[in-house]
Amino acid sequence: MRMSRQVVFFVSILIFIPYSTRGIGQANSDAAGAEAQGATQTHDGQHDFDFELGAWKIHLKKRLNPLTGSNSWVEFDGTTVTQKVWNGRAEIEQFETEGAAGRVEGLTLRLYRPESHQWYLYWASSKDGILGQPTIGEFKNGVGEFYDQEQFNGRAILVRFIWSAVNSNSPHFEQSFSDDGGKTWEVNWITDQTRISDEKAQADFAPEGRMQASEPAGEGQHDFDFEFGSWKAHLKRLQHPLTGSNTWVEYDGTSIVRKLWNGRANLGELEVGNSTTHIEGLTLRLYDPQSHQWRLYWANSRDGVLSTPTIGQFKNGNGEFFDQEDFQGQAIFVRFVFSGITSTAFRIEQSFSADGGKTWEANWMSEFTR
C-alpha cells in the first residue's frame, strides 16, 4: 500500500531487454546461485510480504492537513487484492476505496532486492498513472519499516511506513511524516485490513462492479488489451549494440499478462532462456488519462531494480515509446515499436540511436504467438 506522494491518491508484457539502466541486457543466469546463497542466511526477507497475498477489506483514516497541527481526519472503506510475482519476490496490489472525501484507485508494486535484502515499494494512482519514487526498508522482529525523502508543500520531508500485526488476519499500516530529520513523526494515514474471500474481491474489481462504475473515459486507455493472457515468446538480442556487430543471441519462453484497473494498467511476467541464460522479469504499464500516454516500467528478478519509464502511445495500430538512457557512458535514445498486432500474434522491436534520433539500430526483436 502506498499513500504518500503528498498523500495523493497508483503490463501486458512488454518484452524489451534494454542494455543500460534496466540491466536486463545482462543475463541473470546467476539468479539461482544468488537465491541459493540467500537461503544460507538466517533471514533474507524475500517472502516477508507473503502475509499480504489475497483479498482484504480495508478501513482507512487520513489526516487532512499534515504537519499543520490539524487533527481533522477523513475515512474510507474499500478492498485491496495482492498477487504474487516471481514466487513472492515481487508483488502487485490493486487498491480501491471510497469515502466522503472521494474515491481512491491505485496500485503498489513491491520489488525485492536480493543483494541488500530490502524491499522497494512503488505506488501509483489511476489519476495520473505515474509511479512514485520507492520507499525502502525491511522487516525485523515481525515489524516492517520503510523510508524515503519527498517534497511536501514545497519542503523536503522524511516519510516512514510501518507494517505491524503481520502474522494475524488484521495487518496494520501507518504512514508518518517528519519535517525535523526524523526527530519527531506525525502519523497521517492509518490502514486496518480484514481478510475476505478472493471471490468477494473479484466481484468488487470486476468491470461491472461498484468500484469500476466511475471509470474515467480516455482515448487509448485500452490499447494494450490485445496482450492479455498467455503467449509463447521468441527473442533475438544483438550482442554488442552500436559497434557494427551483427552477432545475435536467441531466447525462447513464455509471458503471462494480467489486467489491472480494468485495462488502464497491466502487469506481465516474462520467463525466457537458452542453453546458458535464464531471464525472469516483469513489466508494469500505467495509463495517464491526462496525456493519453502510457508509461512502461521494467524490472528483472536478478536485481529487483525498476527502470526509468519509456513513454508513448499507439497511432494507426502501432505503438511507439521513447526514453533517454546512458549506455556505456554515452547518452542515447531508446525506442520500442509494437507492430503486427492481431488476436494471435504481435511483434516488438527495440532500437538505439546515438545521433539524436537521426538513425536507429535494432538490437532486440521479439515475436509473440498465442
LUMTORDO-951578 format. One line per field, with one value per residue (C-alpha): residue in three letters; x, y, z. Coordinates in steps of 0.02 Angstrom, whole numbers, plus 32768, in hexadecimal, padded with zeros to 4 digits. Last residue first. Layout:
# residues N
rest: [ALA,...]
c1: [X,...]
c2: [Y,...]
c3: [Z,...]
# end
This chain:
# residues 370
rest: [ARG,THR,PHE,GLU,SER,MET,TRP,ASN,ALA,GLU,TRP,THR,LYS,GLY,GLY,ASP,ALA,SER,PHE,SER,GLN,GLU,ILE,ARG,PHE,ALA,THR,SER,THR,ILE,GLY,SER,PHE,VAL,PHE,ARG,VAL,PHE,ILE,ALA,GLN,GLY,GLN,PHE,ASP,GLU,GLN,ASP,PHE,PHE,GLU,GLY,ASN,GLY,ASN,LYS,PHE,GLN,GLY,ILE,THR,PRO,THR,SER,LEU,VAL,GLY,ASP,ARG,SER,ASN,ALA,TRP,TYR,LEU,ARG,TRP,GLN,HIS,SER,GLN,PRO,ASP,TYR,LEU,ARG,LEU,THR,LEU,GLY,GLU,ILE,HIS,THR,THR,SER,ASN,GLY,VAL,GLU,LEU,GLU,GLY,LEU,ASN,ALA,ARG,GLY,ASN,TRP,LEU,LYS,ARG,VAL,ILE,SER,THR,GLY,ASP,TYR,GLU,VAL,TRP,THR,ASN,SER,GLY,THR,LEU,PRO,HIS,GLN,LEU,ARG,LYS,LEU,HIS,ALA,LYS,TRP,SER,GLY,PHE,GLU,PHE,ASP,PHE,ASP,HIS,GLN,GLY,GLU,GLY,ALA,PRO,GLU,SER,ALA,GLN,MET,ARG,GLY,GLU,PRO,ALA,PHE,ASP,ALA,GLN,ALA,LYS,GLU,ASP,SER,ILE,ARG,THR,GLN,ASP,THR,ILE,TRP,ASN,VAL,GLU,TRP,THR,LYS,GLY,GLY,ASP,ASP,SER,PHE,SER,GLN,GLU,PHE,HIS,PRO,SER,ASN,SER,ASN,VAL,ALA,SER,TRP,ILE,PHE,ARG,VAL,LEU,ILE,ALA,ARG,GLY,ASN,PHE,GLN,GLU,GLN,ASP,TYR,PHE,GLU,GLY,VAL,GLY,ASN,LYS,PHE,GLU,GLY,ILE,THR,PRO,GLN,GLY,LEU,ILE,GLY,ASP,LYS,SER,SER,ALA,TRP,TYR,LEU,TYR,TRP,GLN,HIS,SER,GLU,PRO,ARG,TYR,LEU,ARG,LEU,THR,LEU,GLY,GLU,VAL,ARG,GLY,ALA,ALA,GLY,GLU,THR,GLU,PHE,GLN,GLU,ILE,GLU,ALA,ARG,GLY,ASN,TRP,VAL,LYS,GLN,THR,VAL,THR,THR,GLY,ASP,PHE,GLU,VAL,TRP,SER,ASN,SER,GLY,THR,LEU,PRO,ASN,LEU,ARG,LYS,LYS,LEU,HIS,ILE,LYS,TRP,ALA,GLY,LEU,GLU,PHE,ASP,PHE,ASP,HIS,GLN,GLY,ASP,HIS,THR,GLN,THR,ALA,GLY,GLN,ALA,GLU,ALA,GLY,ALA,ALA,ASP,SER,ASN,ALA,GLN,GLY,ILE,GLY,ARG,THR,SER,TYR,PRO,ILE,PHE,ILE,LEU,ILE,SER,VAL,PHE,PHE,VAL,VAL,GLN,ARG,SER,MET,ARG,MET]
c1: [7FD7,806D,80F1,8188,820F,829E,8328,83B8,836D,83E0,838E,83C5,839E,835A,83D8,8473,8490,83EB,83BA,8330,82B5,823B,819A,812A,8079,8017,7F71,7EEB,7F51,7FD7,805D,80B2,80F0,8187,81FE,827C,8314,8375,842C,8499,8547,85A4,8589,84D1,847F,83C6,8346,8293,821B,817D,8128,808C,8044,7F8C,7F7D,7FC1,7FEA,803B,80DD,814D,81DE,81EA,8292,82AC,8286,8313,82E8,839B,838F,82D2,82C7,826C,8215,81A4,8139,80DE,8048,8002,7F56,7FA7,7F26,7EE8,7F99,7F9A,8010,8073,80D4,814D,8197,8234,8284,8315,8376,8419,848C,8426,83A0,8327,827E,8209,81A0,811A,80A0,8041,7FB9,7F71,7EDA,7E97,7E12,7E84,7EFA,7EF8,7F78,7FF1,8051,80F1,8148,81F1,8272,8317,838D,8439,846E,8517,850E,858D,859F,85C5,8522,84DB,854A,84EA,8452,83C3,8341,82A3,8220,818C,80F6,8063,7FE3,7F56,7F3B,7FA2,7F19,7EDB,7F74,7F1A,7E92,7EB0,7ED3,7E56,7E12,7D72,7D7C,7D40,7CB3,7C5B,7CFD,7CEF,7C3A,7C5F,7C3B,7CF3,7D18,7D7F,7CF8,7CC1,7D74,7D85,7CEE,7D30,7DDB,7D87,7DA4,7E34,7E21,7E96,7EB9,7F08,7F43,7F83,7FC3,8032,80A5,815C,81E0,829E,829A,82F1,827F,81F3,81B8,8124,80CC,8074,8026,7FF3,7F9F,7F87,7EE1,7EE3,7F7E,8037,804C,8018,8087,80B8,810A,8123,8191,81A0,8227,8208,824A,81DE,8171,80CD,8115,81AF,81EF,8273,8260,8246,8204,81EF,81A4,817E,8186,822C,827E,822F,8280,8294,827E,81F4,8204,81EB,813D,80F3,808D,7FE6,7F96,7EEE,7F04,7F7C,8028,808E,813A,8180,8236,825B,8303,8376,8403,843E,8398,8336,827C,81FE,8153,80DE,804C,7FAA,7F2D,7E77,7E3C,7D8C,7D4D,7D5A,7CB9,7CFD,7D30,7DBC,7E19,7EC5,7F13,7FB4,8043,80C8,8180,81F1,8152,8164,81A2,80FB,8074,7FCE,7F87,7ECF,7E8E,7DDC,7D81,7D56,7D8D,7D9B,7DC3,7E29,7E39,7EC2,7F1C,7FC4,7FFE,8072,7FEA,7F49,7EBB,7EF9,7EC3,7E6B,7E56,7DED,7E19,7DC4,7E49,7E6F,7F06,7FBF,7FEB,8038,80B4,8106,819E,81BF,8268,829E,834C,8340,83BE,842B,844C,83B4,83FF,8491,8418,83B6,8453,8483,83D9,83E1,848E,8440,8404,8448,847D,840F,838F,83EA,835F,83DF,8435,8425,836A,8308,825D,81D0,8142,80CB,8019,8055,7FBE,7F2D,7F8C,7FD8,8062,80A5,807C,7FF8,8045,8000]
c2: [7C99,7CDC,7D5D,7D96,7E02,7E60,7EB5,7F1A,7F82,8013,80BD,8154,820F,81F6,8263,8211,817E,8129,8081,800B,7F91,7F31,7EE1,7E6D,7E2D,7D8B,7D32,7DB9,7E25,7EA9,7EB0,7F41,7F7E,7FF3,8018,80A6,80D1,8175,817C,81D2,8183,8132,8081,80A3,812F,8145,81B1,8176,8146,80E3,80C2,8055,8021,8011,80BB,8113,80C4,8122,8158,8154,80E4,80E7,80E6,8032,7FDA,7F7B,7ED0,7E92,7DE8,7DE9,7E62,7F09,7F6C,8006,8043,80EA,80FC,8198,81E9,8287,82A1,81ED,81AD,80F0,8081,7FEC,7F7A,7EFF,7E68,7E02,7D57,7D36,7C92,7C80,7BF4,7B78,7BF8,7C5E,7CB2,7CDE,7D7B,7DB4,7E3A,7EBF,7F31,7FDD,8034,7F86,7F74,7FC9,7F34,7EA8,7E1D,7DE3,7D3F,7D2E,7C92,7C50,7C50,7CAE,7CDB,7D2F,7D9E,7DCD,7E5A,7ED0,7F82,7FBE,8015,7F79,7EE6,7E43,7E6C,7E13,7DA1,7D6D,7CE5,7CED,7C7A,7CD8,7CD2,7D4C,7E06,7E4E,7E95,7F00,7F6F,8000,8003,80B2,80F8,8188,81A1,8188,8185,80EA,8121,8078,8017,800B,7FCF,7F3A,7F2A,7F2B,7EB0,7EF2,7EDF,7E35,7DF7,7E2F,7DCA,7D30,7D45,7D35,7DB8,7DE3,7E7C,7F0F,7FAB,8043,80E3,817E,8221,81ED,827A,824F,82A3,82A4,825D,82ED,8375,8375,82C4,826F,81CE,813F,80B4,8002,7F79,7EC3,7E73,7DB7,7DA7,7D8D,7E3D,7E91,7F23,7F81,802B,80A8,8142,81E1,8266,8319,8391,842B,8473,8438,8388,8353,82A4,8242,8186,8105,8055,7FFA,7F4B,7EF9,7E3D,7E3E,7E9F,7EC0,7F25,7FD1,8042,80BA,80C5,8160,816F,8117,818E,8152,81FE,81E4,8127,8141,80F2,80AF,805D,7FF9,7FC1,7F2E,7F08,7E71,7EE2,7E6F,7E12,7EB0,7E8C,7EEE,7F28,7F79,7FD5,8002,808D,80BF,8139,8180,821F,827F,8234,8187,810A,808A,802A,7FD5,7F5A,7F0C,7EC3,7E5B,7E30,7DAA,7D46,7CBD,7D3B,7D99,7D79,7DD3,7E51,7E85,7F20,7F4F,7FE8,805C,8111,818B,8243,8292,833E,834C,83E1,8416,8448,83B6,8352,83A6,832A,8299,81FA,8164,80C6,8028,7F94,7EF2,7E7A,7E00,7D8F,7DA1,7E21,7DA2,7D72,7E1B,7DD7,7D55,7D95,7DCB,7D7F,7D32,7CBD,7CB8,7C19,7C37,7CD9,7C79,7C05,7C9A,7CEB,7C49,7C39,7CED,7CD9,7CBC,7D6E,7D9D,7E51,7EA5,7EA9,7F34,7FB4,8041,8005,7F6D,7F6B,7EC9,7EF2,7E79,7EEA,7E76,7EAA,7F0A,80CA,81C7,8255,8256,82CF,823F,81D3,814C,80AC,8000]
c3: [7A68,7A09,7A35,79D1,7A21,79CF,7A33,79EF,7963,7932,791A,78B6,78C7,7976,79D2,798A,7A00,79D9,7A23,79E9,7A3B,79CE,7A09,79A2,79B0,799E,79B9,79C1,794B,7965,78E0,7939,79E2,79D6,7A65,7A58,7AC1,7AB1,7AE2,7B63,7B64,7BF5,7BB9,7B9C,7BFD,7BE0,7B85,7B6D,7AE3,7ABE,7A17,7A04,795D,792A,78D7,7971,7A19,7AA9,7AFA,7B94,7BC8,7C85,7CE0,7D15,7DB8,7E0D,7E57,7E3C,7DE8,7DE8,7D58,7D52,7CC8,7CC9,7C38,7C47,7BD3,7B83,7B7C,7BC6,7C51,7C5C,7C81,7C66,7CC9,7C89,7CFF,7CB1,7D08,7CFA,7CFD,7C86,7C82,7C21,7BE7,7B82,7B59,7BC0,7BD6,7C65,7C58,7CD2,7C9F,7CFF,7CBD,7CD4,7C89,7C5E,7CE4,7D64,7D51,7CCE,7CDE,7C55,7C4E,7BE8,7BA9,7B72,7AE8,7AD9,7A4A,7A45,79B2,7968,78E8,7937,78F6,79A7,79D3,7A27,7A57,7A6E,7A02,7A58,7A06,7A62,7A49,7AC1,7AD4,7B1C,7BA9,7BCD,7BB4,7B25,7AB7,7B48,7B34,7ADF,7B64,7BA9,7AFD,7B01,7BAF,7C10,7CCC,7D2B,7D9E,7DA8,7DC0,7E7D,7E75,7E05,7D4A,7D1D,7DAB,7E3E,7EC1,7E7F,7E7E,7F33,7F6A,7F11,7F62,800B,8090,8104,8173,815D,81C4,8173,81C7,816D,81B7,8248,8280,82A0,830C,8305,8254,81FC,8240,81BF,81E5,8193,81C6,816D,81D3,81A4,820B,81DB,8210,81ED,8259,823B,81F5,8296,8260,81C1,81DA,814E,8163,80FC,8114,80DD,805A,8050,7FC4,800F,801E,7FBC,7FE1,8041,8057,80DF,8101,81A7,81B2,825A,8279,82D6,8249,81A0,8116,80C8,8033,7FFC,7F40,7ED3,7E8C,7DF5,7D8B,7D45,7D60,7DB4,7DBA,7E4A,7E57,7EEA,7EED,7F80,7F7A,7FEE,803D,8044,8002,7F76,7F63,7F3A,7F51,7EE9,7F23,7EA4,7EF2,7E9D,7EA1,7EA2,7F27,7F25,7F77,801B,8061,8043,7FBE,7FB1,7F2B,7F2F,7EB8,7EFB,7E93,7EE7,7ED2,7F1C,7F40,7EBD,7E3C,7E4A,7ECD,7ECB,7F47,7F4B,7FA5,7FCF,800E,809B,80B4,8145,8158,81E4,8235,82B8,826D,82B4,8206,81DE,8185,814E,8134,819F,8147,8197,8132,8147,80D9,80A4,8069,7FDD,7FC4,7FE2,8069,80E1,8059,8070,80CC,8046,8008,80B5,80BC,8167,81B6,811D,80BC,804E,800F,7FC2,7F69,7F2A,7EE5,7E8E,7E3E,7E03,7DB4,7D0A,7D14,7C6B,7C5D,7BDD,7C68,7CC2,7CB5,7CB6,7C19,7BA9,7B9A,7B8D,7B49,7B5F,7B90,7BE6,7BF9,7C69,7E6E,7F26,7F5F,800E,7FDB,7F74,800B,8015,7FD4,8000]
# end
